Amino acid sequence: MSFLSTRSLLAAAMLVGTGLSSAQAGNLFKCTDGSGQVVYSDRACASEAPKPSAAATAAGKNAASFSNAAVKGKITEAAIAAILRQAIDLGTRGDYKGQCALAAPDIAFSITDTSTKPPSTMSGKRKELCELQRTSAQTLASNGLRASVQQSGVQIKISADGTQATAKHTHTTTVKEDGDVVMVQTCQQDDAFGIYDGKILYNSVRSVCKQTS
């Protein structure tokens, strides 16, 4: 399998699967930005003592208790934290059916690989995303590749009416074969969420990736 196809498949496998690791979930803070808007970040607030938000507690729960149900028709910080955690668990396990279930019917996605000249982009809707995730998971597994993810710069924002949310983050995925590192890929990702029949789902995902080693 070529490095080009490996990079593309890896990005697709992680596209709706790059949430908070257990360690990072324990350091999610609720801050107020310069405009007075609430922002959730993995970095301590600049103007106050670090206080883990309720999202950190929810994200630390066992995956078996996962629920992406909106609470009284609203998106909460705890719900987004739980979805992010579940997404990364699904991605690293290669559970493409679980990943697909987190995608809204009208989701739009794009993956840009800047490692190529010119950069290459894959994009589409839910059908294409779910198919890419299935192919990615199966191809990586058949080649004996294992992926682990480290995430940084997480910022979560909830809309004023509680019906929408966004998450921005950088994640680095390390791919190993028989314990040896074969590729490291870093992506900048922007996610958006909405409520669909009482469930909180991804409705937009944009990822710009580059092979770093």
Phi, psi and chi 1 to 4 in degrees:
 res  aa     phi    psi   chi1   chi2   chi3   chi4
   1 MET       -  129.7 -177.5  169.2   56.7      -
   2 SER   -70.9  159.1   70.0      -      -      -
   3 PHE   -65.0  -32.2  -87.7  113.9      -      -
   4 LEU   -62.2  -48.3  174.9   59.4      -      -
   5 SER   -68.5  -34.7   61.5      -      -      -
   6 THR   -61.8  -45.7  -59.3      -      -      -
   7 ARG   -61.1  -45.7  -73.6 -161.5  -56.2  -93.3
   8 SER   -65.4  -42.8  -60.5      -      -      -
   9 LEU   -68.1  -38.2  -71.2  171.0      -      -
  10 LEU   -63.3  -45.6  175.4   59.4      -      -
  11 ALA   -61.2  -41.2      -      -      -      -
  12 ALA   -66.6  -39.0      -      -      -      -
  13 ALA   -63.3  -34.1      -      -      -      -
  14 MET   -95.9   -1.2  -67.2  -67.0  114.3      -
  15 LEU   -59.7  -48.4 -165.0   58.8      -      -
  16 VAL  -110.5   58.0 -179.1      -      -      -
  17 GLY  -165.9   45.1      -      -      -      -
  18 THR  -134.2   75.4   50.7      -      -      -
  19 GLY  -106.0 -156.6      -      -      -      -
  20 LEU   -83.8  134.2  -61.0  172.9      -      -
  21 SER   -75.7  168.2   67.7      -      -      -
  22 SER   -58.2  -43.1  -61.5      -      -      -
  23 ALA   -65.8  -42.3      -      -      -      -
  24 GLN   -70.5  -32.5  -68.1  156.2  -20.0      -
  25 ALA   -62.7  -27.0      -      -      -      -
  26 GLY   -77.7   -0.9      -      -      -      -
  27 ASN  -132.3   47.9  -68.5  -70.4      -      -
  28 LEU  -102.0  123.8 -170.0   63.3      -      -
  29 PHE  -116.8  146.1  -57.6   96.3      -      -
  30 LYS   -98.4  116.5 -179.2  177.2 -179.5  178.9
  31 CYS  -127.2  170.3  -52.2      -      -      -
  32 THR  -120.2  124.8  -58.2      -      -      -
  33 ASP   -81.3 -175.7   63.3   17.5      -      -
  34 GLY   -62.1  -25.6      -      -      -      -
  35 SER   -92.0    3.8   62.6      -      -      -
  36 GLY    87.1    6.5      -      -      -      -
  37 GLN   -87.7  140.6 -173.5  171.5   10.9      -
  38 VAL   -73.2  131.9  173.0      -      -      -
  39 VAL  -130.3  139.0  177.0      -      -      -
  40 TYR  -108.6  127.2  -60.1   96.4      -      -
  41 SER  -141.3  156.6  174.5      -      -      -
  42 ASP   -84.7    3.1   63.5  -21.0      -      -
  43 ARG  -109.8  143.8  -61.8 -179.5 -179.1 -179.7
  44 ALA   -61.3  146.9      -      -      -      -
  45 CYS   -63.4  142.2  -52.9      -      -      -
  46 ALA   -70.5  -29.3      -      -      -      -
  47 SER  -108.0    7.6   60.2      -      -      -
  48 GLU  -151.0  164.8   59.1 -171.0   54.7      -
  49 ALA   -66.2  141.6      -      -      -      -
  50 PRO   -58.7  126.8  -22.9   34.0      -      -
  51 LYS  -134.8  109.6  -66.2 -179.4  179.8  179.5
  52 PRO   -57.2  136.0  -24.9   35.9      -      -
  53 SER   -80.1  173.4   69.9      -      -      -
  54 ALA   -61.9  -24.4      -      -      -      -
  55 ALA   -62.4  -35.0      -      -      -      -
  56 ALA   -62.8  -41.2      -      -      -      -
  57 THR   -64.7  -44.5  -58.3      -      -      -
  58 ALA   -65.3  -40.1      -      -      -      -
  59 ALA   -67.2  -21.4      -      -      -      -
  60 GLY   -85.0   -4.5      -      -      -      -
  61 LYS   -71.9  159.7  -67.9 -177.7  179.0  178.7
  62 ASN   -63.2  142.6 -170.7  -76.7      -      -
  63 ALA   -59.2  -23.2      -      -      -      -
  64 ALA   -63.9  -23.9      -      -      -      -
  65 SER   -94.5   10.4   63.4      -      -      -
  66 PHE   -61.4  136.4  168.9   74.6      -      -
  67 SER  -147.5  133.0  173.0      -      -      -
  68 ASN  -107.8   26.5   62.8  -29.3      -      -
  69 ALA   -74.4  137.0      -      -      -      -
  70 ALA   -71.1  140.6      -      -      -      -
  71 VAL   -92.2  111.1  178.8      -      -      -
  72 LYS    53.7   41.0  -63.6 -178.4  178.9  179.8
  73 GLY    74.7   15.5      -      -      -      -
  74 LYS  -123.8  150.6  -57.9  -69.7 -175.4  179.5
  75 ILE   -89.9  129.3  -63.1  176.8      -      -
  76 THR  -112.0  161.7   66.8      -      -      -
  77 GLU   -61.1  -38.6   55.2 -176.1  -82.9      -
  78 ALA   -64.4  -37.7      -      -      -      -
  79 ALA   -67.1  -43.2      -      -      -      -
  80 ILE   -64.9  -42.2  -67.6  -61.5      -      -
  81 ALA   -59.7  -41.2      -      -      -      -
  82 ALA   -66.4  -39.8      -      -      -      -
  83 ILE   -65.3  -42.6  -69.0  170.4      -      -
  84 LEU   -60.8  -42.8  -68.7  174.3      -      -
  85 ARG   -65.3  -45.7  176.2  178.0  170.3   80.5
  86 GLN   -62.0  -39.3  178.7   72.4   -6.2      -
  87 ALA   -62.2  -44.0      -      -      -      -
  88 ILE   -69.3  -34.7 -162.4  169.5      -      -
  89 ASP   -62.3  -44.3  -73.7  -16.3      -      -
  90 LEU   -64.2  -41.9  -65.7  170.0      -      -
  91 GLY   -64.3  -44.7      -      -      -      -
  92 THR   -72.8  -24.9   54.1      -      -      -
  93 ARG   -84.4  -12.9  -67.8 -157.3  -47.2  -94.5
  94 GLY    75.8   25.4      -      -      -      -
  95 ASP   -85.6   80.5 -175.0  -11.0      -      -
  96 TYR   -68.6  -27.8   57.6   88.3      -      -
  97 LYS   -68.2  -41.2  -68.1 -177.3  179.1  179.2
  98 GLY   -65.7  -38.7      -      -      -      -
  99 GLN   -62.5  -45.9  -72.9  179.1  -63.5      -
 100 CYS   -60.5  -35.0 -174.3      -      -      -
 101 ALA   -66.4  -18.8      -      -      -      -
 102 LEU   -88.1   -2.7  -69.0  178.5      -      -
 103 ALA   -94.4  130.9      -      -      -      -
 104 ALA   -69.9  156.6      -      -      -      -
 105 PRO   -57.2  -31.1  -24.7   34.6      -      -
 106 ASP  -105.4   21.6   60.8  -13.8      -      -
 107 ILE   -61.3  144.5 -168.9  172.1      -      -
 108 ALA  -125.2  139.3      -      -      -      -
 109 PHE  -136.9  158.1   79.2   93.0      -      -
 110 SER  -150.4  142.0   67.6      -      -      -
 111 ILE  -127.2  120.6  -50.4  170.2      -      -
 112 THR  -112.5  125.5  -60.7      -      -      -
 113 ASP  -103.1  107.5  179.9    7.5      -      -
 114 THR   -86.3    4.0   61.4      -      -      -
 115 SER   -74.4  -19.0  -59.6      -      -      -
 116 THR   -96.4  158.1   63.4      -      -      -
 117 LYS  -126.4  113.9  -67.0 -175.9  179.2 -178.9
 118 PRO   -71.9  165.0   30.8  -36.7      -      -
 119 PRO   -57.4  146.1  -26.0   36.4      -      -
 120 SER  -108.9  146.5   59.0      -      -      -
 121 THR  -132.0  135.0  -61.1      -      -      -
 122 MET  -112.6  139.2  -66.3 -171.9  -63.8      -
 123 SER  -151.7  166.1   61.4      -      -      -
 124 GLY   165.3 -162.4      -      -      -      -
 125 LYS  -111.9 -161.6  -60.1  -64.7 -174.5  179.0
 126 ARG   -61.3  -43.8 -171.0  177.3 -167.8  -85.5
 127 LYS   -59.3  -46.9  179.1  179.6  178.5 -179.7
 128 GLU   -66.9  -38.7  -68.3   80.9   12.2      -
 129 LEU   -63.6  -48.9  174.6   60.8      -      -
 130 CYS   -62.6  -37.5  -66.9      -      -      -
 131 GLU   -67.6  -40.6  177.2   60.6   21.7      -
 132 LEU   -62.5  -41.5  -88.0  173.1      -      -
 133 GLN   -65.8  -39.4  -70.5  171.2  -30.6      -
 134 ARG   -63.2  -49.8 -178.6 -170.8   67.5   80.0
 135 THR   -61.6  -41.4  -57.4      -      -      -
 136 SER   -61.1  -51.4  -59.1      -      -      -
 137 ALA   -60.4  -43.9      -      -      -      -
 138 GLN   -69.9  -38.6  -66.9  178.5  -14.3      -
 139 THR   -69.3  -44.7  -58.2      -      -      -
 140 LEU   -61.6  -41.9  -66.9  175.1      -      -
 141 ALA   -66.0  -43.2      -      -      -      -
 142 SER   -67.1  -23.4   66.6      -      -      -
 143 ASN   -94.2    5.8  -77.3  -87.6      -      -
 144 GLY    68.5   28.4      -      -      -      -
 145 LEU   -96.8  141.0  -59.0  174.6      -      -
 146 ARG  -124.2  137.8  -68.3 -175.6  174.6  -85.5
 147 ALA  -116.8  141.8      -      -      -      -
 148 SER  -128.8  150.0   60.1      -      -      -
 149 VAL  -125.4  135.6 -179.9      -      -      -
 150 GLN  -120.2  133.9  -69.6 -172.4  -15.8      -
 151 GLN  -122.0  146.9 -170.4  176.1   58.6      -
 152 SER  -147.6  167.6   61.6      -      -      -
 153 GLY    62.5   31.6      -      -      -      -
 154 VAL   -71.2  129.5 -179.3      -      -      -
 155 GLN  -135.2  123.8  -68.4 -169.8  -25.7      -
 156 ILE  -117.3  133.0  -59.5  172.2      -      -
 157 LYS  -126.3  137.2  -66.9 -174.5  178.2 -178.9
 158 ILE  -108.0  134.8  -49.8  -64.7      -      -
 159 SER   -66.0  159.1   65.1      -      -      -
 160 ALA   -58.5  -35.2      -      -      -      -
 161 ASP   -89.8   -1.0   61.9    3.0      -      -
 162 GLY    74.2   15.7      -      -      -      -
 163 THR  -103.8   -7.6   61.7      -      -      -
 164 GLN  -140.1  158.1  -59.7  177.8   61.7      -
 165 ALA  -151.9  156.6      -      -      -      -
 166 THR  -132.4  155.2   60.2      -      -      -
 167 ALA  -141.7  130.5      -      -      -      -
 168 LYS  -118.0  139.3  -65.2  177.6 -179.8  -70.1
 169 HIS  -164.2  160.2   45.5   91.3      -      -
 170 THR  -112.5  132.8  -60.8      -      -      -
 171 HIS  -134.0  142.1   60.0  -87.0      -      -
 172 THR  -114.7  122.2  -61.3      -      -      -
 173 THR  -107.9  125.6  -55.5      -      -      -
 174 THR  -105.8  125.7  -59.0      -      -      -
 175 VAL  -106.2  129.5 -179.3      -      -      -
 176 LYS  -123.4  150.0  -67.1 -176.7  177.9 -178.2
 177 GLU  -130.4  118.0 -178.5  177.8   19.5      -
 178 ASP    54.9   37.0  -63.4  -31.8      -      -
 179 GLY    85.5   -9.4      -      -      -      -
 180 ASP   -98.1  136.1  -64.0  -35.9      -      -
 181 VAL   -71.1  125.1  174.7      -      -      -
 182 VAL  -110.2  -19.3  -64.1      -      -      -
 183 MET  -165.8  144.6 -171.1  178.0   70.5      -
 184 VAL  -127.3  128.9  178.8      -      -      -
 185 GLN  -127.0  132.1 -175.9 -176.6   67.9      -
 186 THR  -113.8  132.2  -62.4      -      -      -
 187 CYS  -128.0  142.1  -60.2      -      -      -
 188 GLN  -100.9  123.0  -53.0  -76.6  -22.7      -
 189 GLN  -127.8  138.6 -173.5  160.0  -46.7      -
 190 ASP  -118.6  123.5  -66.7  -21.4      -      -
 191 ASP  -115.7  150.3  -57.1  -33.6      -      -
 192 ALA  -133.6  147.8      -      -      -      -
 193 PHE  -130.5  151.3  -54.9   82.5      -      -
 194 GLY  -144.2  178.9      -      -      -      -
 195 ILE  -106.8  129.5  -59.9  174.6      -      -
 196 TYR  -132.7  112.4  -61.7   79.2      -      -
 197 ASP    50.0   42.5  -65.2  -32.9      -      -
 198 GLY    83.7   -1.8      -      -      -      -
 199 LYS  -110.1  143.7  -60.3  -69.0 -174.3  179.8
 200 ILE   -91.1  121.1  -56.5  168.8      -      -
 201 LEU  -132.3  155.4  -58.3  174.2      -      -
 202 TYR   -67.6  130.9  -72.2   83.8      -      -
 203 ASN  -118.8   -4.4   56.1   27.9      -      -
 204 SER  -158.2  134.1  176.1      -      -      -
 205 VAL  -140.1  125.1 -178.3      -      -      -
 206 ARG  -127.0  129.0  -66.5  179.3  -60.2  159.0
 207 SER  -134.4  130.9 -168.7      -      -      -
 208 VAL  -116.9  118.5  178.4      -      -      -
 209 CYS  -122.5  156.8  -57.0      -      -      -
 210 LYS  -149.2  136.1 -177.5  177.1 -177.4  178.6
 211 GLN   -73.4  123.0 -177.3  179.3  -22.4      -
 212 THR  -101.7  -13.3   55.1      -      -      -
 213 SER  -166.6      -   67.5      -      -      -
